Amino acid sequence: MLQVMYQVVKKHLKAPYTLMNINSTGQVITCCYNKEYVLGSYPSQSLQEIWFGKKRQKLIHAFDRNDFSLGCHLCKQELDKGHKTLCHIHNECRKLGETGYPTFIAISTAGS
């Protein structure tokens, strides 16, 4: 049952494919709820290098296997309860960029 739910809800889980969040120290993550899995650090790495890098690819591969162990625990908890995931609240998450680049970039200037 959960496998089917994951497949249906995954349509709304697009953060690893579309979102880039940069905090005030330059750490780059895909989702503001997943602060533990850092993809890279700007400006020591270019945004392109981070976006197309091994850490993001690892996250996507895990995600595609319904493996939420790379910091996506809150969404997994919501799915296990039968709720929509936290990512679902972001309208920007629902659109996949045709170029493979993020469709939404958030930059935090303080309090990250």
N, C-alpha and C positions, 0 to 999 in steps of 0.2 A: 504493500500500500504506500509506504513512504517513498519507494523508488518512483512510482507513478506520480506522486505529488511533486517530487523534486523535478521531474521532467516537465511537468506543467508549469510550475512556478519558475523554473529556470528561464523562461521567456522574459521574466521581469528582472532577473539577476544579471545585470549587464555591467556592473562597475568594473570588473577586470578588463572588459573590452572597450569601455568608453570613457571612464573617468580617470583624471589625474589630479591629485590633491598635493599641494606643496605647502608645508608648514613654515613657520617663521625661521626655523633653523636650516631649511633647505631639504629636509627629508621628504621624499616623494612616496606616497601611498596611492592605492586606487580608490579606497573607500574611506570616508571619514569615520566609520565605525570600526574599521580594521587598522588600528594604529600600530599593531605589533609586527606586521609583515611589511617592512620598509623595502621598497624597490630599489632605491638609490638615493644619492645626495647631490643636489644642485647647489653650487655651480661646479663642483669637482667632477661631475659627469654631466654631459649634455642631456637635455630632456629627451631627445631622440634616442640617445644611447640607453637611457633608463627605460623608456617606453618599449623599445624593441629588445631589451636585455633579457638575460637568462632568468632573473628572479621573477619578472612578470610572466615569462613563458611557463615557468614552473607553476605559478599561481593559476594560470589559465588551464594547464594540463590537469592540475588537481581538481579545479572547478568543474572541468568537463567530465570528470569521473565521479562527480558528486562528493568529492573529498573537501570538506570545509575546514580541515585541520590547520591551514595556513592563515589563521587569524579571523576566519569567517564564522566564529563560534556563535555570535549573536544571531546571525541569519539562520544558522542550523537550529538553534533553540526555537526560533519563531516557526520554522518549518515543522519541527517535531511537535509543536503545539497545534499545528494545523492553521497557523496564521500566515499571512503574506510576510515576506522578509522585509527587513529594514530598508534594503535597497529599493524596494518597490515604491517608496515615497518620492524618489527622485525622478521627475519627468525626464530629465536629461539621460537617465540610465536606459531609457527605452529605445533610444535611437543608436544604431550602429553606424559609425562613420564609414563611408565608402572607401576612404583612403587608408584605413587601418590606423589612423591617428585618433587621439582622444577627441570626443565631441564636446567635452566639458572639462575645463581646467579651473580648479579652485585654488586660490592663494590666500593663506592665512598670514596676517601680519603680526599677530600677537596672540598669546595665550595658547600656543600649541603644545 
